[in-house]
Amino acid sequence: MSFISSTRRGFLKASCILAGGLLLGVRLSSKAYAAAKGIKDYMTDRINSVYGQDSQFPHRASQDNEQVRTMYDSWLGRPLGEKSEELLHTKWYDRSAHIKDLIAQKVYPNPVQKTFSKIPYGYER
C-alpha cells in the first residue's frame, strides 16, 4: 500500500502512531538527560566540597604537618626507615590461584550477585 492510495483513516492512524512515538521518545530522552545531569551535578558538588575542605588545611603536605613530624620523631624514627617501612607500606601478594579455586568451587563470583544485578540503581528507574 502506498502513501497516495491510503485512506484518510489509515493516514490519521499512522499520523497518531508517529506523533505518539515521537512524544514518547522526547519524554524518555528528557528523563534520561535529567538523570544524567543530576548525577553530574552531584559528582561536581562532591568534588568541589572535597577540594574545598582540602584547601582550608593550613599544612597540605605531610612533611609540613606537625603531627606527622612528631610521629616520626617519637615513634617511627626516620622516613623510609625500617619501622616506617614495616608499618606504613603495604605488601602485595598474588592471590590469583586462590580466586581460581573459588571459581572452580562456584563460590566466586557470589551467586547472590545475580539477584542484585536485576535490581536497578535509583537513577535508572
C-alpha positions as CSV (number, residue, x, y, z in Angstrom):
1,M,0.0,0.0,0.0
2,S,1.5,3.3,-1.0
3,F,1.1,6.7,0.7
4,I,-1.1,8.1,-2.2
5,S,-3.5,5.2,-2.2
6,S,-4.1,5.1,1.6
7,T,-7.4,6.2,3.1
8,R,-7.9,9.2,5.4
9,R,-8.5,6.8,8.3
10,G,-5.2,5.0,7.6
11,F,-3.4,8.3,7.3
12,L,-4.8,9.6,10.6
13,K,-3.9,6.3,12.3
14,A,-0.3,6.4,11.0
15,S,0.0,10.1,12.0
16,C,-1.2,9.4,15.5
17,I,1.1,6.5,16.0
18,L,4.0,8.5,14.7
19,A,3.2,11.6,16.8
20,G,2.8,9.3,19.9
21,G,6.1,7.6,19.3
22,L,7.8,11.0,18.8
23,L,6.3,12.4,22.0
24,L,7.2,9.3,24.0
25,G,10.8,9.4,22.6
26,V,11.2,13.1,23.6
27,R,9.8,12.4,27.1
28,L,12.1,9.4,27.7
29,S,15.1,11.2,26.4
30,S,14.4,14.2,28.6
31,K,14.1,12.0,31.6
32,A,17.4,10.3,30.7
33,Y,19.1,13.7,30.2
34,A,17.7,14.9,33.6
35,A,19.0,11.8,35.4
36,A,22.5,12.1,33.8
37,K,22.6,15.8,34.7
38,G,21.6,15.1,38.3
39,I,24.4,12.6,38.6
40,K,26.8,15.0,37.1
41,D,25.7,17.8,39.4
42,Y,26.0,15.5,42.4
43,M,29.5,14.5,41.5
44,T,30.6,18.1,40.8
45,D,29.2,19.2,44.2
46,R,31.1,16.3,45.9
47,I,34.4,17.0,44.1
48,N,34.1,20.7,44.9
49,S,33.3,20.1,48.6
50,V,36.3,17.7,49.0
51,Y,38.7,20.0,47.3
52,G,37.2,23.0,49.2
53,Q,37.8,21.2,52.5
54,D,41.3,20.3,51.5
55,S,42.2,23.8,50.5
56,Q,41.3,25.0,54.1
57,F,44.0,22.9,55.7
58,P,47.0,25.0,56.8
59,H,49.5,22.2,56.0
60,R,48.5,20.3,53.0
61,A,51.8,18.3,52.5
62,S,52.5,15.5,55.0
63,Q,56.1,16.7,55.5
64,D,54.8,20.0,56.8
65,N,52.3,18.5,59.2
66,E,53.4,18.8,62.8
67,Q,51.6,15.6,63.9
68,V,53.4,13.6,61.2
69,R,56.7,15.1,62.2
70,T,56.1,14.3,65.9
71,M,55.1,10.7,65.0
72,Y,58.4,10.2,63.1
73,D,60.5,11.8,65.8
74,S,58.9,9.9,68.7
75,W,58.0,6.6,67.2
76,L,58.9,5.7,63.6
77,G,62.4,7.1,63.6
78,R,63.1,8.4,60.1
79,P,61.1,8.4,56.8
80,L,61.7,5.2,54.8
81,G,63.3,3.7,57.9
82,E,62.9,0.1,58.9
83,K,60.0,0.6,61.3
84,S,58.1,3.0,59.0
85,E,58.5,0.7,56.0
86,E,57.2,-2.2,58.0
87,L,54.2,-0.4,59.5
88,L,53.2,2.1,56.8
89,H,53.9,0.4,53.5
90,T,51.6,-2.2,52.1
91,K,52.8,-5.5,50.7
92,W,51.3,-7.2,47.6
93,Y,50.6,-10.9,47.5
94,D,49.5,-12.8,44.4
95,R,46.2,-14.4,45.3
96,S,45.0,-15.3,41.8
97,A,45.5,-19.0,42.5
98,H,43.0,-18.7,45.4
99,I,40.5,-17.0,43.1
100,K,40.8,-19.7,40.5
101,D,40.0,-22.3,43.3
102,L,36.9,-20.3,44.3
103,I,35.7,-20.1,40.7
104,A,36.2,-23.9,40.3
105,Q,34.1,-24.3,43.5
106,K,31.5,-22.0,42.1
107,V,31.5,-19.7,45.1
108,Y,33.1,-16.7,43.2
109,P,31.5,-14.5,42.0
110,N,28.9,-14.7,44.7
111,P,25.8,-16.5,43.4
112,V,23.6,-13.9,45.2
113,Q,25.1,-11.3,42.8
114,K,22.7,-12.4,40.1
115,T,19.8,-11.4,42.4
116,F,21.1,-7.9,42.9
117,S,22.1,-7.3,39.3
118,K,18.4,-7.4,38.4
119,I,17.6,-4.5,40.7
120,P,18.2,-1.1,39.0
121,Y,20.0,1.7,40.7
122,G,18.0,4.7,41.9
123,Y,18.8,6.8,38.9
124,E,17.9,4.0,36.5
125,R,14.2,3.9,37.5
